[in-house]
Amino acid sequence: MDFKSAFYETLIVISPTVSAEEKKQIIYNVENLLKREGEILYLIHWGKKKLAYFINKNKYGIFYIFYCKLLKNSVKKIEKKITQNENIIRFLIIKITKKSKYYLDEKFHIIL
C-alpha cells in the first residue's frame, strides 16, 4: 500500500439552487473529508459562474477550489464520497506538478 502524499487541486461545483445553509454544510462536509485524508492548504471561493453547458438544468454553478496535500491512495475514496452528494453537480481532482506549484506561488502567493 502506498502511503505517500502529493499535492492536489480539488474543484467542486455546487448547484446554485441550494440555500446558504446547505452550501455551508456542503463545504463543511468536503473540508472534513479532505482533512481526514490529508491537509487543506488553501481554499478559494471562486463564486457563481456561468457553466459552459447546462448541468441538471442549471446554467450557473458555485465554484470552490481546495488546494490540499492528500495521501495518494485516498483520492478514489474522496471521489466516491463527493459523488454521493447530489448538490455537487461536478467535481475534479487533479495532481499538482512542481511547475504548477511554482506558478501558484508566484502568481497567487499560494505556497504549497
N, C-alpha and C positions, 0 to 999 in steps of 0.2 A: 504494500500500500504506500502511496506517495503522500507524505505529509509536508511537502514543500509548499511555500506560499508564493503568490505572484500578485502583481497589481492589476486591477480590473476596473473597467468603467461599466456601471450598470445604469441603464436608462430605462425609466418606466413612463408610460403614458397612461394617465388616468382619465376616465370618461368625464366629460365636462358636466354631466347631469348629476354628479354626486354632490351632496351637501358639504358645507365647510367642515362639519364634524366628521363625516365619513372620510373626507380627504385626509384630515389629521390622523384618523385611525389607520388608514391605509399606509401613510408614511411611517407612522409609529411601528406598524407590523413589519414593514420592509426593513426599517432600521434595526429592529430587534433580530430579524432573521440574519441580516448581514453581520451584526455584532456577534451572534452565536457562532458564525462560521469564519470570522476574521475580525477586521478592524476597519471602521469607516474613517477615512482621512479627510474627506471634503464632500459637502453636499451643495448642489446648485439647484435652486428653484428657478427653472427656465421660463415658467409661466405658461399661459394659454396660447397655443399656436395653432394655425390652420394646418390641417393634415393634407397630404398630397392626394389622398383619396378617402372616400367615406369608409369608416370602420364602425360596424354595428350602428349604422345610420347617424353617426356623429361626423360633423365636418371639422370639429376642433378637438384638441386634447390638451391636458395639463401635463407638462413635462417636468420630470425631476431627474437629475443626474447624480449618482453616487460614485465617488472615487474611493476604492477600498483595496485593502490587502486581504486576500482570501486564500484559503487552502485550495490547492488545485483540485483535490478530489471532492470538494463540496459544491462546485459550480452546478452540476446536474441536480443536486438536491435543492439548491436555491431556485433554479429554473422551474422545477416541478411545483414548489410552493407558490411561486409568483403566478403561475398559470392557473392555480386554483381560485384566484380572486377574479371574479367576473367584472369588477370595476377597473381593473388594469387591462386596457384594451390592446396594448402592445408593450413589449419589453425587449431589451437587447443587453447581453453581457459580453464584453469583449476584453481580451487581454491587452494590456498597455505595454508597448515596446519601450526600449530605452530611448529611442528617438522621440517617441510621443511624450515620455516623462520630461525630457529636456524642453520640449515645446511648451508643455503645460506650465512648467516652472517659469520659463522666460516670458511667455505671453500673458498668462493669467495669475502668476505667482502662486500656483498650486504646487506645493512641494510634496512629492511622493517619495 
